[in-house]
Amino acid sequence: MPRRPTTRYTNLIEDGRLDPDAGQLDVLERLDALALQLDGYDLPAPANGFARLFKRKNAPTIPRSVYIWGDVGRGKTLVMDLFHDAIAPKTKRRIHFHAFMQEVHRDIHAYRKDQDKGLIDAAADPIAAVAENIAAEASVLCLDEFQVKDITDAMILGRLFQALHKAGSVIVATSNIPPDELYRNGLNRNLFEPFIEFIQSRFDIIQLSGPSDYRLEKLSGEEVYFCPLGPGALARLKLLWRKVTGGDNGAAEELEVQGRVLPVPQTARGAAWFTFAELCDKPLGSADYLAIAEAYKIVFIEGVRELGEAQGNAARRFINLIDTLYDAKARVVISADTPPQGIYRFADTPVEFARTVSRLTEMQSAQWWQNAANASADV
């Protein structure tokens, strides 16, 4: 008998390492059924001409793939990892979606270089070839944090997933958003819509709902403003990042803001990490800060400097940044030269900066973090 993901989940609860969650258990029970289907599963053998003639009557039935979506911190990665650990097909792989797409782009590029050199048929489809190799290495492919923000990814994914399905790969994906919200407002999104239809027709779509953001609960009572700057403050900032992201270092992303691209240096599991210089030394404005607040539940800001009189522009951007994050009920984790009242002492913006100091102080409180979590749950 195959192992059941729910068995390990129950053991973790009995050991006191997890609290029971009805939403997680519901998803895991549905993954139990998939684990049973995958017991002994292997990719169908490629069809040669003779096999096609008889329509491969003995070919195994390909189980349906699964798309699990829900808000940040609900336990999607947990249930996927329990599933991945429980199943035992001959080949399986678990990878973050961003890293997966980096590999896909690399392999497509290498394939095209070989075509240019005449080593491979120039008429062959690189995407189909790469998909066949991926399927050969993983009959079950678990993709964590599925999201589409890049037009290049958007144009590849339809053909890639169709080829993976044709080869027999079963995909289990987690995402913060439902399939029909993928690549929303993206460039040429109409060209991406057939992929959404493919997901809706070939995947079981499961929402993991629930009231708790477990990663934010880990920060209950934690200090979230560290000063002065130095190795100690940076270490504490990194420690909270690991708690929030489950040790996931994440990857860079880009946000589209009013036709511009806003680089986000590091993101993982609903959190984003910026330096103060990236947010306040560059000509950013309210639209940029609002895009950040809407895209990420927690914003880490490293290295807030004590600002001199000549740095009024940076001070005004910092005021704008905190105002925007405050109004959006965002959570912030900050390392700084000084406590809030010492960041800027000059008189050109005394009222505005007094408000910033007050808001920064409030945003450090446990009540702020709890209220912000409740506000997000209502969205």
C-alpha positions as CSV (number, residue, x, y, z in Angstrom):
1,M,0.0,0.0,0.0
2,P,1.3,3.5,-0.8
3,R,1.9,5.9,2.1
4,R,-0.8,8.5,2.6
5,P,0.1,12.2,3.1
6,T,-2.6,12.4,5.8
7,T,-0.7,9.8,7.9
8,R,2.4,11.9,8.2
9,Y,0.2,15.0,8.9
10,T,-1.6,13.2,11.7
11,N,1.7,12.1,13.2
12,L,3.0,15.7,13.2
13,I,-0.1,16.8,15.0
14,E,0.2,14.0,17.6
15,D,3.9,15.0,18.1
16,G,2.8,18.6,18.8
17,R,4.7,19.9,15.8
18,L,1.5,21.1,14.0
19,D,-1.9,22.3,15.0
20,P,-4.8,20.6,13.2
21,D,-6.3,22.6,10.3
22,A,-9.5,21.4,8.6
23,G,-8.6,23.1,5.3
24,Q,-5.2,21.5,5.1
25,L,-6.7,18.1,6.0
26,D,-9.3,18.4,3.3
27,V,-6.6,19.0,0.6
28,L,-4.5,16.2,2.0
29,E,-7.3,13.7,1.8
30,R,-7.8,14.6,-1.8
31,L,-4.0,14.2,-2.3
32,D,-4.3,10.7,-0.7
33,A,-6.4,9.6,-3.6
34,L,-3.7,10.9,-6.1
35,A,-1.0,9.1,-4.1
36,L,-3.0,5.9,-4.5
37,Q,-3.3,6.4,-8.3
38,L,0.4,7.0,-8.5
39,D,1.4,3.8,-6.7
40,G,3.6,2.1,-9.3
41,Y,2.9,4.7,-11.9
42,D,5.5,5.3,-14.6
43,L,5.5,7.3,-17.8
44,P,3.8,5.7,-20.8
45,A,6.2,4.3,-23.3
46,P,6.6,6.5,-26.3
47,A,4.3,5.4,-29.1
48,N,6.0,4.0,-32.2
49,G,4.1,3.4,-35.4
50,F,3.0,-0.1,-34.4
51,A,1.8,1.0,-31.0
52,R,-0.1,3.9,-32.5
53,L,-1.8,1.6,-34.8
54,F,-3.3,-0.2,-31.8
55,K,-3.7,3.0,-29.9
56,R,-1.5,1.8,-27.1
57,K,-4.3,-0.2,-25.4
58,N,-2.1,-1.1,-22.5
59,A,-0.8,2.4,-21.8
60,P,-1.4,3.5,-18.2
61,T,-4.1,6.1,-17.5
62,I,-2.5,9.4,-16.7
63,P,-3.8,10.7,-13.3
64,R,-5.1,14.3,-13.3
65,S,-2.8,17.0,-12.2
66,V,-3.6,19.2,-9.2
67,Y,-3.5,23.0,-8.8
68,I,-3.7,24.1,-5.1
69,W,-4.3,27.8,-4.5
70,G,-4.9,29.9,-1.4
71,D,-3.7,33.0,0.4
72,V,-0.2,33.3,1.7
73,G,0.7,31.3,4.8
74,R,-2.2,28.8,4.7
75,G,0.0,25.7,4.4
76,K,0.1,25.0,0.7
77,T,3.8,24.2,0.6
78,L,3.3,22.0,3.7
79,V,0.6,19.8,2.1
80,M,2.6,19.6,-1.2
81,D,5.7,18.5,0.6
82,L,3.8,15.9,2.6
83,F,2.5,14.6,-0.7
84,H,5.9,14.6,-2.3
85,D,7.5,12.7,0.6
86,A,4.7,10.2,0.7
87,I,4.6,9.1,-3.0
88,A,7.1,6.7,-4.4
89,P,7.0,6.6,-8.2
90,K,10.3,5.9,-10.0
91,T,10.9,9.5,-10.7
92,K,9.6,12.6,-8.8
93,R,10.8,16.1,-8.3
94,R,9.9,19.1,-6.1
95,I,11.2,22.6,-7.2
96,H,10.2,26.2,-6.8
97,F,8.5,27.4,-9.9
98,H,10.8,30.3,-10.5
99,A,13.9,28.0,-10.4
100,F,12.0,25.6,-12.7
101,M,11.4,28.3,-15.3
102,Q,15.1,29.4,-15.1
103,E,16.1,25.8,-16.0
104,V,13.5,25.7,-18.8
105,H,14.9,28.9,-20.4
106,R,18.5,27.6,-20.0
107,D,17.7,24.3,-21.7
108,I,15.7,25.9,-24.5
109,H,18.6,28.3,-25.2
110,A,21.1,25.3,-25.2
111,Y,18.9,23.4,-27.6
112,R,18.7,26.3,-30.0
113,K,22.4,26.7,-29.9
114,D,22.8,23.1,-31.0
115,Q,20.3,23.7,-33.8
116,D,22.4,26.6,-35.0
117,K,25.4,24.4,-35.0
118,G,23.6,21.8,-37.1
119,L,23.7,19.2,-34.3
120,I,19.9,19.0,-34.1
121,D,17.2,19.1,-36.7
122,A,16.6,22.9,-37.2
123,A,12.8,22.2,-37.6
124,A,12.5,20.5,-34.2
125,D,10.5,22.2,-31.5
126,P,12.9,23.1,-28.6
127,I,10.0,23.5,-26.1
128,A,8.7,20.0,-26.9
129,A,12.1,18.5,-26.6
130,V,12.8,20.2,-23.3
131,A,9.4,19.0,-22.0
132,E,10.3,15.4,-23.0
133,N,13.5,15.6,-21.0
134,I,11.7,17.1,-18.0
135,A,9.1,14.3,-18.1
136,A,11.8,11.6,-18.4
137,E,13.4,12.9,-15.2
138,A,10.1,13.4,-13.3
139,S,6.9,11.5,-13.8
140,V,5.6,13.5,-10.9
141,L,6.6,17.2,-10.8
142,C,5.8,19.4,-7.8
143,L,6.0,23.1,-8.5
144,D,5.8,25.5,-5.5
145,E,4.6,29.1,-5.8
146,F,3.3,29.0,-9.3
147,Q,3.0,32.5,-10.7
148,V,3.4,34.2,-14.1
149,K,4.7,37.8,-14.3
150,D,7.0,37.5,-17.3
151,I,5.8,37.6,-20.9
152,T,8.5,35.1,-21.9
153,D,7.3,32.6,-19.4
154,A,3.7,33.3,-20.4
155,M,4.4,32.5,-24.1
156,I,6.2,29.3,-23.2
157,L,4.0,27.7,-20.6
158,G,1.1,26.6,-22.8
159,R,3.2,24.5,-25.2
160,L,5.4,23.3,-22.3
161,F,2.6,22.0,-20.2
162,Q,0.8,20.4,-23.1
163,A,4.0,18.6,-24.0
164,L,4.5,17.5,-20.3
165,H,0.9,16.2,-20.2
166,K,1.4,14.3,-23.5
167,A,4.5,12.7,-22.1
168,G,2.6,11.6,-19.0
169,S,3.9,13.9,-16.3
170,V,1.6,14.5,-13.4
171,I,2.0,18.1,-12.0
172,V,1.1,19.3,-8.5
173,A,1.4,23.0,-8.3
174,T,0.8,25.5,-5.5
175,S,-0.1,29.2,-6.0
176,N,-1.4,32.2,-4.2
177,I,-4.0,32.9,-6.9
178,P,-6.6,30.9,-8.9
179,P,-5.8,30.0,-12.5
180,D,-8.0,32.6,-14.0
181,E,-6.1,35.3,-12.2
182,L,-2.7,34.2,-13.5
183,Y,-0.8,36.9,-15.5
184,R,-3.6,39.3,-14.9
185,N,-3.1,42.6,-16.8
186,G,0.0,41.1,-18.4
187,L,1.1,42.2,-21.8
188,N,-0.7,40.3,-24.6
189,R,-2.6,38.3,-22.0
190,N,-5.1,37.1,-24.6
191,L,-2.3,34.9,-25.9
192,F,-2.0,33.4,-22.5
193,E,-5.7,32.5,-22.0
194,P,-5.5,29.1,-23.8
195,F,-3.0,28.0,-21.1
196,I,-5.6,29.0,-18.4
197,E,-8.2,26.9,-20.2
198,F,-5.7,24.0,-20.4
199,I,-5.2,24.2,-16.6
200,Q,-8.9,24.4,-15.9
201,S,-9.5,21.3,-18.1
202,R,-6.6,19.1,-17.2
203,F,-6.1,19.9,-13.5
204,D,-8.2,19.4,-10.4
205,I,-8.3,22.9,-8.9
206,I,-8.4,23.0,-5.1
207,Q,-8.6,26.0,-2.9
208,L,-6.9,25.8,0.5
209,S,-8.9,28.3,2.6
210,G,-8.7,29.1,6.3
211,P,-8.3,31.9,8.7
212,S,-4.7,31.6,9.7
213,D,-1.5,32.8,8.2
214,Y,0.8,30.4,10.0
215,R,4.0,32.2,9.0
216,L,2.8,35.5,10.5
217,E,1.8,33.7,13.7
218,K,5.5,32.8,14.0
219,L,6.2,36.5,14.3
220,S,3.7,37.1,17.1
221,G,5.5,39.1,19.8
222,E,8.7,39.3,17.8
223,E,10.7,42.5,17.5
224,V,10.5,43.9,13.9
225,Y,12.6,47.0,14.1
226,F,16.3,46.6,14.7
227,C,18.9,49.3,15.4
228,P,21.7,50.3,15.2
229,L,22.8,48.9,11.8
230,G,25.5,46.3,11.9
231,P,26.0,42.5,11.7
232,G,23.6,41.9,14.7
233,A,20.7,43.8,13.1
234,L,21.3,42.1,9.7
235,A,21.4,38.7,11.4
236,R,18.1,39.3,13.2
237,L,16.5,40.6,10.0
238,K,17.6,37.4,8.1
239,L,16.3,35.3,11.0
240,L,12.9,36.7,10.6
241,W,13.1,36.3,6.8
242,R,13.8,32.6,7.3
243,K,10.8,32.3,9.7
244,V,8.5,34.0,7.3
245,T,9.6,32.2,4.2
246,G,10.4,28.8,5.7
247,G,14.0,29.1,4.8
248,D,13.3,29.9,1.1
249,N,15.8,32.5,-0.1
250,G,13.5,33.3,-3.0
251,A,14.2,35.1,-6.2
252,A,14.1,38.4,-7.9
253,E,10.8,39.6,-9.5
254,E,9.5,42.5,-11.4
255,L,6.3,44.5,-10.9
256,E,4.7,46.5,-13.7
257,V,3.8,50.0,-12.5
258,Q,2.1,52.4,-15.0
259,G,4.0,50.9,-17.9
260,R,7.3,50.8,-16.1
261,V,9.2,47.9,-14.6
262,L,9.9,48.0,-10.9
263,P,12.6,45.5,-9.9
264,V,12.0,43.6,-6.6
265,P,15.4,42.2,-5.6
266,Q,14.2,39.3,-3.4
267,T,10.8,37.7,-2.9
268,A,9.6,34.5,-1.3
269,R,6.2,33.3,-0.1
270,G,4.5,36.7,0.0
271,A,7.4,38.6,1.4
272,A,9.8,41.1,-0.3
273,W,13.2,42.3,0.7
274,F,14.5,45.8,-0.3
275,T,17.3,48.0,0.8
276,F,16.5,51.5,1.9
277,A,18.6,52.8,-1.1
278,E,16.5,50.8,-3.5
279,L,13.3,52.3,-2.2
280,C,14.2,55.9,-1.3
281,D,17.4,56.9,-3.2
282,K,15.7,56.2,-6.5
283,P,12.9,58.3,-8.1
284,L,10.0,56.1,-6.9
285,G,6.6,57.4,-5.9
286,S,3.2,56.4,-4.4
287,A,2.3,54.2,-7.3
288,D,5.5,52.1,-6.9
289,Y,5.0,51.8,-3.1
290,L,1.3,50.9,-3.5
291,A,2.2,48.2,-6.0
292,I,4.6,46.7,-3.5
293,A,2.0,46.8,-0.7
294,E,-0.5,45.1,-2.9
295,A,1.9,42.4,-4.1
296,Y,3.5,41.4,-0.8
297,K,2.2,40.8,2.7
298,I,5.5,41.6,4.5
299,V,8.1,44.2,3.3
300,F,11.6,43.9,4.7
301,I,13.6,47.2,4.5
302,E,17.3,46.8,5.2
303,G,19.5,49.7,6.1
304,V,17.4,52.8,6.8
305,R,20.0,55.5,7.2
306,E,20.1,58.5,9.5
307,L,19.5,61.2,7.0
308,G,21.3,64.6,6.8
309,E,19.8,67.9,5.8
310,A,21.0,67.5,2.2
311,Q,19.0,64.2,1.9
312,G,15.6,65.8,2.0
313,N,14.5,64.0,-1.2
314,A,15.2,60.6,0.4
315,A,13.4,61.7,3.6
316,R,10.3,62.7,1.6
317,R,10.3,59.4,-0.2
318,F,10.6,57.5,3.1
319,I,7.7,59.5,4.4
320,N,5.7,58.6,1.3
321,L,6.7,55.0,1.6
322,I,5.6,54.6,5.2
323,D,2.4,56.5,4.6
324,T,1.6,54.2,1.7
325,L,2.4,51.0,3.5
326,Y,0.5,52.2,6.6
327,D,-2.6,53.0,4.6
328,A,-2.4,49.6,2.9
329,K,-2.1,47.9,6.3
330,A,1.2,46.3,5.2
331,R,3.6,44.7,7.7
332,V,7.2,45.9,7.7
333,V,10.4,44.6,9.2
334,I,13.2,47.2,9.3
335,S,16.8,47.6,10.2
336,A,17.9,51.2,10.8
337,D,20.7,53.4,12.0
338,T,18.5,54.8,14.8
339,P,15.1,54.5,16.4
340,P,12.4,56.2,14.2
341,Q,12.6,59.6,15.8
342,G,16.3,59.9,14.9
343,I,16.1,59.1,11.2
344,Y,15.5,62.7,10.1
345,R,15.7,65.7,12.4
346,F,15.4,68.6,10.0
347,A,12.7,71.2,9.9
348,D,11.5,71.1,6.2
349,T,9.0,68.3,7.0
350,P,8.5,68.4,10.8
351,V,4.8,67.5,10.8
352,E,5.0,64.8,8.1
353,F,8.0,63.2,9.8
354,A,6.4,63.3,13.2
355,R,3.5,61.3,11.6
356,T,6.0,58.9,10.1
357,V,7.6,58.3,13.6
358,S,4.2,57.7,15.0
359,R,3.2,55.2,12.3
360,L,6.5,53.4,12.4
361,T,6.0,52.9,16.2
362,E,2.4,51.7,15.7
363,M,3.5,49.3,12.9
364,Q,5.9,47.5,15.3
365,S,3.0,46.5,17.7
366,A,1.5,43.1,17.9
367,Q,-1.9,44.6,17.5
368,W,-0.9,46.2,14.2
369,W,0.3,42.8,12.9
370,Q,-2.9,41.1,14.0
371,N,-5.2,43.8,12.6
372,A,-3.3,43.7,9.3
373,A,-3.7,40.0,9.1
374,N,-7.5,40.3,9.6
375,A,-7.7,43.0,7.0
376,S,-5.9,40.8,4.5
377,A,-8.3,37.9,5.2
378,D,-11.2,40.1,4.3
379,V,-9.8,41.0,0.9
